[in-house]
Amino acid sequence: MKLPLASLVLSYSLSSGSAFFIGETRSRGWTVVRQATKASDTPLFIDATGDADSTRASVSDYYGQTLQTSEDLKTNACCTAGAPPKHIQDCLDNINPEVIAKYYGCGLCIPDILEGTTVLDLGCGAGRDVYIASQLVGKEGKVIGVDMTEEQLAVAKKHVDYHTEKFGYGNVEFHQGLIEKLEDITSLEDNSVDVIISNCVINLCPDKTSVLENCHRLLKPGGELYFSDVYANRRVPEKLQKDEVMWGECLSGALYWNDFQNLAKKCGFADPRLVEDSVITVNSAEVEDTINKSGNSDLKFFSATYRLFKIDELEPFCEDYGQAVIYKGTIPRFESGYSLDNHHYMETGKIFPVCGNTYRMLNDTRFKDHFEFIGNWDKHYGIFDGCGTSIPFASATEGATTGVKGGGGGCC
């Protein structure tokens, strides 16, 4: 059975996420809204279902009423063949079966070194990722879930006591609200969160600027927003944004990567870092024909995970101060080396030259104890060699999922 257009577009929503386990990664469908820019009258994002309020209502109704379990999903778009790492699978084994059943995504987007931290999950749905993170932060940490869908949150809250008994401690809380209006949740205080996670949710919001600004406001200095979404190598033309086939294939809402980076910088995240990316292959002859006939055969799509650090001293470009770091090999599960992003794989015990921004991302954050730091800020040597502004996705040229050692024209 094929879903009506509005339902199909909404079939993966604020409670879902894209797949970012090791393996091939694909796109997720979502609602996308119109946002004009000064540089162009072409809409960057189109709401195919009406105004912002009706969009939210449709998303909420679909996830609260239409879907009863993950078996009710009509497509398997965005799922990967890769299995979760063992430590994540161990966490999943401890989660109530109803919470697992109400999870409508296929993957997970959670960074490392979370013990003792405060984590905020935007678009938490029935709470699966909240309860995973609950185990990773431990009894000294805290996890907060926010979602707009009442029925999903009812499932999450229903099983709080179950997980408290299972884990031996209680450290979660859930709030109903819009992630573009986090200021309405009064218990969320400025500079109170270490890590914000989000899985293909920000792209659903009518006001993405407010989402990123609120994330910046809530994060502690040195905290980070770690999230996944779908991007394009250029702005998707309005004709394709309105095409029903493109909507059905979950491609019309892809953000142009440079629009995202500029928006992130505008909201205070000066140096967005790409963690991993994967080409989204158009396997439908109908979709490929639609793209080609529109004169956009060079339009490409990517799944990508970014990390955005709240560090006021970060510079717009990567500057060279003659600094370096040495990774100690002390981050659990990464004894041989650690990858901060797709341009910074640091082998244990080896001196690794870094730009000033990377130095701060490691020294001014929860990563500090795991590195030795060489150098200071006394002398500036110009732009860091290799810092560029071309498309950052290594998979744009390599045609495969990338993560640990990327390419492209990104920083450092």
N, C-alpha and C positions, 0 to 999 in steps of 0.2 A: 504494500500500500504506500502510495506516495503522499507525503504530507502536503497540505496547502503551503503556498510560498511563505506566508508570514510565520507559520509554525515551523517550517523547515529551517528558515533563517534563525529561528529562536531555539532550535533543538539542542543547542549547546549554549549555556548561559552563565549567569553569575555564579552558579554553583559548580561549574565544570572547569576543566583545565586541559591544556594540550599535553601531548606526550613528550616528555623530555628525558626518558631513560636512555641508556646507551642503545643505539640502534637507529633505524630510519625514523624520522619525525615528520608528521604531516600536519596540515592545517586544521583549524576548527572553525565551524560556522558560528556566526554571531550577528546581532543587530549592530548596525553602524549608523551614525548620525551625521548630519550635515554640519560642517564647520568651515566657513569661508575664511580666506586669508587676505591680507592687504596686497600680497604679491599677485594674486590671481583671483578671478571670479569663479573659477572652477571649484566646485565643492570637493573637499577632501574626503568627507565621510557623508554617507547618505542614510537616512532613516527610512527604510522601505515600508515601515508599518505605520507611519504617522508621526505625531509630535512626541516629545520626550516622555510625557506622562503615559500616553498610550503604549509606547514601547516598553516602559517599565511594567505596566499592567500585563502586557502580553507575555513578557518574560516570566513574571511572577506566576501568572496563571498556568503557563505551560509546565513550569517546574513544580508548582504546588498541586496542580489538579490533574493534568494530562498524564504525566509520568508517575507511575507508582513504584517501579523498581527499574534498575538498569536494563532489565530484559525488555522494557517497553520502548527503548530507543529504536528508531527506524533506520538508522544508518550506523556504520562503524567508522565513519570518517575520523581521521586523526589518531587512530589507535596505532601502536607500534608493535613490532614483533619482539622487542627487547624486554627482558624480565627486569624487575626492580633489583637493586643491590641487596645483598643478604641482610644488612642492618635495617633496611626499609621493609623487607619482607617479614622480618622478625616483628617489627612494629605493627604491620598489617595483621599478623596472626593474633594480636591482642585486641583488635577492634571488634565491636559488636557487629554481628552479621547484618543487621538492618541498616546500620550506617554504611557498611560496604555496599549493600544493595542499592542504596539511594545515591551512590556516587555515580554521576553520569559522564565522567571523563575517563581517560585511559592512562594518565601519567601523573607525574609529580614534579614540582618545582620548588625544591628546598635546598638552601646552601649549607655549607659545612660550618663547624664550630658554633654550635647553638647552646651548649650546656650553660645553664644559669642565665640565659637571655630572656628578654621579653619579645615575643613574636606576634605580629598582627597579620591575620589571613584575610585578605579582601576577596569577598565572594566565596565564603566558606561552605555554603550549601548545608548539607547534613552533617558536616564536621569531620569527614574522614581525614583531611590533611591537618586539621587542628589536633586531632587525637594522635596522629603520627608525630607532629611537632611536640606535643605534650611529653612524649617519651624521650625525645631528643634533647629538650631543654632541661628535663629532670625536675625534681621536687623544688629546687631553688629558682626555677624559671617560671614563666607565665606565657600562656597563649590566648589570644583574643580573636574570636571569629566574628566577622560582620557579613551579613547577607540581607537582601531585601525581601526574601521569600519566606513568609510565615510558616508554611507547611514544612519546608526544609529545616528551618531552625527548630521547629517542634521536635523533629527526629533527633537533632543534635542535642537539645536540652534534655530530652527524655532519657538519654543514656549517660548523662554526666555521672550519676552515682555508680553505674556499672563500671565505668572506666576508672573512677576514683578507687574502687575496690580492686580492680584488676592491676592498676599501676602501683597502688600503695600510697597514693597522694592525689590531691585534687589541685589542678593549676590552670583550669580553663574557664573562660566565660564567653557568652555569646550575646550579640546585640543585633537587633533588626534595624536596618537603615540603609541609606544609599551611600555608596562609596565616594560619590562626588560631593556628599554633604556630611563628611565625617565630623564636622564641627557640631552637628546636632547631637552627637553622642558625647555627653558632657564628661563622662568618665575617662575619655581619651584626652590626656593632657599633652601639652607641648613638650617636646624633647623627652618623651617617656618610653619610646620603642627602640629596640636594638635592630630588629630586622622586620621588614614588611615583605610578605610573599603574595604573589598573585599569579594566576594561571589563566591566560586568555580571558581576562575580565575587564581590564582597563579599556580595551577597545570597544566594549559594549556601552560605555558611558557617554551620555550626551555632552558632558563637560569634562573633557580629559585634562584640561588645564587645572581645574579645581582638584581633581584627583591627585595629580602630581604635586601641586602646591600643598595640599593637606598632608601628603606623605612626607614632604620635606619638613613641614611644621612639626609633625609628630615624632619624627626620628630624632634620636639623640645625636649629638655631634659624633661623627665616625660611624653612625649607623648606615644601613643600606636598604634599598628597595631592590629585591631580586625577583624578576618576573619574566614570563614568557608571552609571546604574541606572534602574529603573522605579519610579514612585511613584503613590500614589492620594491623592485629596482627603480621604479618610477611611479609617479602618481597615476592611479588607475583612472582612465578617462571616464567622464560622466556617463557616456553611452554604455560602457561596460558595467559601471556601477549600478545602472538601472536594469541590466539584462537579467531576466529570470533564471536563465540557465547558469549564469555566473553566480547568482545568489545561491542557487541550489547546490553548486559545487563549492560554496564557502570561500570564494576568492574575491568577491567584489569589495569586501571591507578591509583589504590589506592596506596597512599604512606604508606610505613611501618612507624609506628608512631615514632619509635626511630630514623630513618633516618631524619625525619622532625625535631625532637627536636635537634639533633646534628647539623643540618644545621642552625637552628635558632640561636643556641649558637655561632656557628662559625661566624655568621653575626652580632653579638653584642647583641642579645637578650638572656641574660644569664639564664633566668628562665621562659620558656614558661608556661603559665597557661591555663589549660583546663577549659572552661566555662560550656559546656554541650556536651553530646554525646548520640548517639542512635545507636542501632544495625541495620544494614541493612540486612534484611531477604532475603535470596535467595528463591524466590517463584517459580522459574522455575525448573521443573524436569530435563530438558535438561542441564541447567547450573549446577545444583547440581550433575548430573551424570558426567559431564565433570570434575568438581573439584575432585570428589571422585576417578574417574578412573585415574587421574593424580597422585594419592597418596597424595592429599592435603586436606583431609576432615576436618582438623582442621584449615584451612584458614578461617578467619572471617573478616567481613568488618564493618566499623563504619562511621557514619557522626559525625563530631565534629566541635565545635567552639573554637578557641584559642584566647587569648589576649597576645600580646608581648609588654612589656614596654621597652622604651629606658631610662634606668637608669644605668649609668656606674658603680655604686657602688654595683649592685646586685652580689651576690656570686653564685658559681656553685651549691651549695646545701643550704638547709635551715638550717641556724645556729641559735642557741638559745642565746639571750642576755637578757632574762628575761623581755621582752617587752609585752605590751598589748595595745589594743585599745578599745574604747567605741563608738559605732555607735549612732549618735544623732537622727536618724530617719528623717532626713531633705531632703533626695533625693526624688524628686517627684515620687509618685506612690509606694514608698517603705517605708511607715511610720512604719511598724512593724519590719522590718529587711532588710538587704541588703546582696546579695551574690556577692563577688568579683569574685569567680570562684567556681568550684564544690567541693572545700574543705573548703571554708570560707564563711559560712552563719553567719552573725553577727546580733544577735537580738538587737533591740533598747534598749539602757540603760544598757546593760550587759557587764561586763568586759570580753574581749575575748583575750586570750593569742595568740601571733603571733610570727613567726620567723622574723629575721632581714629583709629578702626580702619582706615579706608581709607588714611589718612596712613601708618600703620605698615606696612600691607601693601605699600605702594610703597617706603617708605624703609628698611625693615628686611629687605628681600629682594633677590633678584637683579634686580629692576626698578629699583633705586635710580639707577643711572647714566643712566637714560632719562627722568628727571624733574627739574624744579626744585621746591624745596619752600619754601613761604611759611608763616610763623607758628611758634608754639611751644606750650608747654603751660601758660603762665602764668595764663591765665584761662579758666574754663569758662562756656559760655553756655547750658547745659541740653541737652536731648535734641536731636539733629540733626533738622531739619525733614523730615518724610516718613518717618521710621523707624517701621515698623509691625510687626505680628505676624500679619497675615492671610496666606492662602495665597500663596506667593511666585511661583507659576507664572503669568506673563502670559498664556500660552496658555489659561489657564482661562477668561478673558474674551474674548480675541482669537481663539481657535480656530486658531492657526497656530504654526509654529515661531518661537521668539524667541531672540535672542542679544544683539546689539549694544546695542539700546536697549529694555530690558524695562519691564514695568509691575508690577502687583500691589502687595502690601504689604510688600515687603522693605525692607532698609536703604537709607537715603540716597536 
